[in-house]
Amino acid sequence: MQTPPFIPQSAYFHEHAQPGDRRLKKLKAEVDRHNLTEMWDMILTLDYQVSSAHELPHETKEEFYGIIELLLKAFVKE
């Protein structure tokens, strides 16, 4: 029987962790590009009582991302 190859722990990414971070970076870049950063901060502070989107639980992050995507569609006409 052959042993599996060694994979260092640092090379492992949880299947749900990496996509969320990419989506967060993409949304934050869009928000910054369209000068809607104050809206981003206000939603996090008033609705979720956190200072960063990284502090949100996974399900709440998905909800927050959906809200931001809708607001970007409403405020940005390209």
Buried (B, 14 or more C-beta within 10 A) or exposed (E): EEEEEEEEEEEEEEEEEEEBEEBBEEBBEBBEEBEBEEBBEEBBEEEBEEEEBEEBEEEBBEBBBEEBBEBBEEEEEE
